[in-house]
Amino acid sequence: MQLWVGLGNPGPKYAGNRHNIGWMAVERIAEDHGFAPWRAKFQGSVSEGVLGGEKILLLKPETFMNLSGQSVGEAMRFYKLDSTDVTVFHDEIDLAPAKVRVKAGGGHAGHNGLRSIHQHIGPHYDRVRLGVGHPGHKDRVPGYVLNDFAKADQAWLDDVLRGLSDGAPHLAKGDGGKFLNAVALRTAPPRSSTSTPKAKAESCEEAAQVAEEGPPDTRSALQKLADKFR
């Protein structure tokens, strides 16, 4: 079993905050992949399902962000999991909006939710870092992450959440590359060819014409005259 944790704060006041993108991620995964209804447990809400053949327990701690580790630690101990079985989805101000990265272990970089998890289970867990951008100055960070996403953010936010859901089975199987590729296909889909069928047809016709008539005569007038008397 794997434990996937979406970080956020409980209550409608915080539902649309940048700080709650981790909650949004696990909610989308549960909805898209037919997970069981959410139920109260481990000082939070949990939902169970299967992804990529792996049993996954989704957890939304409801202890408020700076006490998230209490909920995570309780769930981990109940199921006798190692910290390496835990993946945390969280907002990341050091990544541009719509950027997503995966990381194994490491520091908490001042993130209060990660700091709390470190205190309860240690640093050896996986993270899915969800870029929300930086306000420009560290003093503005608390107000920035505790504000809702702007209307202009809704398009890329929806693409990111869809991509996370698309790639979730790959993440469950430990394939971070395919997981990130699924996200990228939503956030930065490949461009279609700029060649139209008509343009391709005209190109083919020109090629056929050159083949039939031969290459154009590029000789100078003097060369043509000289060749005429050879």
C-alpha positions in Angstrom: 0.0 0.0 0.0 1.0 3.6 -0.7 -0.1 6.7 1.2 -0.6 9.8 -0.9 -1.1 13.0 1.1 -2.5 16.2 -0.3 -1.6 19.2 1.8 -4.0 22.0 2.5 -6.2 23.7 5.1 -9.7 22.6 6.0 -12.9 24.6 5.5 -14.5 26.6 2.6 -12.4 29.7 3.5 -9.3 28.0 2.3 -10.6 25.7 -0.5 -9.4 27.9 -3.4 -6.1 28.9 -1.8 -2.8 28.3 -3.6 -1.7 26.5 -0.4 -4.5 23.9 -1.0 -3.3 22.7 -4.4 -2.2 19.4 -2.8 -5.8 18.8 -1.6 -7.1 19.7 -5.1 -4.7 17.1 -6.6 -5.8 14.2 -4.5 -9.5 15.1 -4.9 -9.1 15.1 -8.7 -7.4 11.7 -8.6 -10.1 10.2 -6.4 -12.9 11.6 -8.6 -11.3 10.5 -11.9 -10.3 7.0 -10.8 -13.4 5.9 -9.0 -12.0 5.9 -5.4 -14.2 5.1 -2.4 -16.1 8.0 -0.8 -14.1 10.2 1.5 -14.4 9.3 5.2 -13.1 10.8 8.4 -10.0 9.1 9.8 -6.5 9.9 11.1 -7.4 13.5 11.9 -8.3 14.0 8.2 -10.3 12.5 5.3 -9.3 9.3 3.5 -10.3 7.6 0.3 -9.0 4.2 -1.0 -8.6 2.9 -4.5 -6.2 1.2 -6.9 -3.9 2.8 -9.4 -1.6 0.9 -11.7 -2.3 -2.3 -9.8 -1.2 -0.7 -6.5 -3.5 0.0 -3.5 -3.5 3.7 -2.8 -4.8 5.5 0.3 -5.4 9.2 -0.3 -5.2 11.4 2.8 -6.2 15.1 3.3 -5.0 16.1 6.8 -7.5 18.4 8.5 -5.2 19.5 11.3 -4.3 22.7 9.5 -1.1 22.9 7.5 1.4 23.4 10.3 0.2 20.2 12.1 -0.1 18.0 9.0 2.5 15.6 10.3 0.2 14.4 13.1 -2.3 13.0 10.6 0.3 11.6 8.3 2.2 9.9 11.1 -1.0 8.4 12.5 -2.0 6.9 9.1 1.5 5.6 8.5 1.7 3.8 11.9 -1.8 2.3 11.6 -0.9 0.6 8.2 2.7 -0.1 9.3 4.1 1.7 6.4 7.6 3.1 5.9 8.2 6.8 5.2 9.3 5.7 1.7 5.7 4.5 1.0 4.5 8.1 1.5 4.1 10.7 -1.3 3.1 14.3 -0.5 1.5 16.6 -3.0 2.2 20.2 -2.0 2.4 23.8 -3.3 5.9 25.0 -4.3 6.6 28.7 -4.5 10.1 28.1 -6.0 8.5 26.6 -9.2 6.7 28.7 -11.8 3.0 28.2 -12.1 2.1 24.9 -13.9 5.5 23.4 -13.4 5.5 20.0 -11.6 8.5 18.1 -10.2 8.9 14.9 -8.3 11.5 14.6 -5.5 12.6 11.8 -3.1 13.6 13.0 0.4 15.3 16.3 1.1 14.6 19.4 3.2 11.3 21.2 3.8 12.5 24.6 2.5 10.4 26.4 5.1 7.1 24.9 4.0 5.1 24.5 7.2 3.3 21.4 6.1 6.5 19.6 5.2 8.2 20.8 8.3 5.5 19.1 10.4 5.8 15.9 8.4 9.6 15.9 8.9 9.0 16.1 12.6 6.7 13.1 12.7 8.0 10.7 10.1 11.4 12.1 9.1 12.6 13.4 5.7 12.6 10.2 3.7 9.3 10.5 1.8 8.5 11.4 -1.8 7.1 14.7 -2.9 5.2 16.0 -5.9 6.0 19.7 -6.0 3.3 21.8 -7.6 4.5 25.2 -8.8 2.4 28.2 -7.8 4.9 30.9 -8.4 6.5 33.4 -6.1 5.1 36.8 -5.0 8.6 38.4 -5.4 9.5 39.0 -1.8 9.6 36.5 1.1 7.6 38.8 3.4 4.6 38.5 0.9 4.7 34.7 0.8 2.2 33.9 3.7 -0.5 36.2 2.2 0.2 35.0 -1.3 -0.2 31.2 -0.6 -3.3 31.9 1.6 -5.0 33.7 -1.2 -7.1 32.1 -3.9 -5.8 31.4 -7.3 -6.6 34.2 -9.7 -9.1 33.8 -12.5 -6.3 34.0 -14.9 -4.8 30.9 -13.3 -7.8 28.7 -13.7 -6.9 27.3 -17.2 -3.4 26.1 -16.3 -4.5 24.9 -12.9 -7.2 22.7 -14.5 -4.6 21.4 -17.0 -2.2 20.5 -14.1 -4.9 18.7 -12.1 -6.0 16.7 -15.2 -2.4 15.9 -16.0 -1.7 14.7 -12.4 -4.8 12.5 -12.6 -3.7 11.1 -16.1 -0.3 10.3 -14.8 -1.3 8.9 -11.4 -1.1 5.2 -12.4 2.5 5.7 -13.6 3.4 7.4 -10.3 1.9 4.5 -8.4 4.2 2.1 -10.3 7.2 4.3 -9.6 7.7 5.7 -13.1 8.2 9.4 -12.4 9.2 10.1 -16.0 5.9 8.8 -17.5 4.0 10.6 -14.7 5.6 14.0 -15.6 5.2 13.3 -19.3 1.4 12.9 -18.7 1.4 16.2 -17.0 3.3 17.9 -19.8 0.9 16.6 -22.4 -1.8 18.6 -20.6 0.2 21.7 -19.8 2.3 21.9 -22.9 0.8 19.7 -25.6 2.9 19.1 -28.8 2.2 21.6 -31.6 0.4 20.2 -34.6 2.1 20.5 -38.0 1.7 23.8 -39.8 1.6 22.2 -43.2 -1.9 22.0 -44.6 -3.0 19.3 -46.9 -3.3 21.8 -49.8 0.3 23.0 -49.2 1.5 19.4 -49.1 -0.4 18.7 -52.4 1.1 21.8 -54.1 4.5 20.7 -53.0 4.0 17.3 -54.5 2.8 18.8 -57.7 5.9 21.0 -57.9 8.2 18.1 -57.3 6.5 16.1 -60.0 6.8 19.0 -62.4 10.5 19.3 -61.8 10.9 15.6 -62.3 9.0 15.7 -65.6 10.5 18.9 -67.1 14.0 18.6 -65.6 15.8 21.3 -63.6 15.6 24.9 -64.8 18.2 26.2 -67.3 20.6 28.3 -65.3 23.2 28.9 -68.0 24.2 32.5 -68.9 23.4 33.8 -72.4 27.1 33.5 -73.3 27.2 29.9 -72.2 24.0 29.1 -74.2 25.6 30.6 -77.3 28.9 28.7 -76.8 27.0 25.5 -76.3 24.9 26.0 -79.4 28.0 25.8 -81.6 29.6 22.8 -79.9 
